[in-house]
Every structure is written in structure tokens, then in C-alpha cells.
């Protein structure tokens, strides 16, 4: 009798392990696309329905051979531009071949703009990665701007480095964005960190793209993220759209993992934002 009970218990535990493992594999690797519509009267009419695809926190993760699944999703979405908001690499892995495979697969079709995250700095890979990205045609923004042109109208795209690159970053951030902000134009800011929305809002920049929090990586239904870097337990800024005054911030839940090798109730996310006047 005892042997039968033990056998049943082993079967139940085995089934449970298989179920949980399969669930985590699916949650960690199955891509989801999240689309937002953003309206602002400062968006030039020429940019109405302009489509921006955001990639964040890849951490050199692979989605299919040579990034085939991630590339297919990108090309199927057919955005006007791609913005990458940091952590293409992971500081636990010196390789960034998977990240470059994605770039190689889409750069001939779409302009790509990139800002560095904290892992590029802590892994000491930024300068090497920057050279490779620029050789492929990626526009790397280091506390500067790029004027995106369409039909002789312009959007001011601002890109800032992650706090890891500075000793007193937050003062640098405010001064940099204020100096690059154009009050007569529509301004987009690319920055890795979401937890400083109040600082972004103080500059009046209209739209911000961020990542870093990984959506909390592990989320619970009806509760949300459990923990996020630089925010602690039950963090406020891990996904979605948040607005303070005239500034709206879009947070990508990211694609890869860090520290723990899985995601739960938080599938890898590609973000798409459609601009409207």
C-alpha cells in the first residue's frame, strides 16, 4: 500500500515539474507584441501614423537560428524605425554575437537608433560593441540628437547614456536633455532607466522610451512585478505607459533575462508605438 502511495506521489511530482518547466520555457521564449497609440499635437502631420518599434534588454538572447524569429516579427510589423534602449549584451557573457545577428537581419530594411544600458558598461563591452554597431549602420546616440526627417518635417530624437557611465548621472541627465530639447519640435528621448520618470518630466520632453526593469521578470496575476532593479519590491515602473505632466514614458518589458534564467507571467516583449497628431 505504501509503495502505491509513493508511486502516485512520484507521478504527481513529475507531472508538476514537467508542467512548471514547460510553462517557464514558454513564458521565457514566446514573443509578444504590445502596441500603443500615442497622440500629441506637436507630432508633425507628416509623421501621423509613424510607427516606432522598440527593442530593449536583449541580453544577447537568441530567438531562433540567427535570430530568425525576432527578425521575422520585426519585418512583419514593418515599422518606420527601430529604437534600442540598452542592454543588448549581458555582463555575465562576453559574447554579443546574437545581438549582432539581429542587427544584421534588419539593418538593410530599417533605420536603427541605439543607446547603451548598464550591462554594456559593467561588462566593459561598450566601446567594442559601439564600433561593430556603427560599422553595420546603427546610429549610436551618446548624449546627443538625431533629426528624423520625413517630407521636410522633423522630429528631435535625443539619446542619453545610462547612469553607469557617470559619477553624478542625474545632474548630467537633466543638463543634457535640457540642452538638447527643442521646444518648437516634437521630442523623443531614448534612455535605459524607467525609475526616474519625474526627472524626465522636469525636462518637458514629450515621449520617452525606456526598459531596464524587465517587467519585473517574474510577475504575478493581479499583483504585477515582484521586484525590479533600482526600484526594489513591488516596483511602480516596470511596463506599459506612464504620464507625468507633459511627459509620457513607454517601458518595454524587454526580451532577455538577467540573474535568474527565466520569466514568469511576463513573456518577452516587442513594443510598437504609433504616433498621431
Secondary structure, DSSP 8 states (H G I E B T S, - for coil): -HHHHHHHHHHHHHHHHHHHHHHHHHHHH--EEEEEEEE-TTS-GGGTT-EEEEE---TT---SGGGHHHHHHHHHHT-SEEEEES-SSBTTB---HHHHHHHHHHTTTSEEEEE--HHHHHTT-HHHHHHHHHHHT-EE-SSEEEEEEETTEEEEEEE---GGG-SSHHHHHHHHHHHH--TTS-EEEE-S-STTHHHHHHTT-SEEEE--SGGGSBEETTTEESEETTTEES-S-SSEEEEETTEEEEE---SS--SSS--BS---EEEEEEEE-
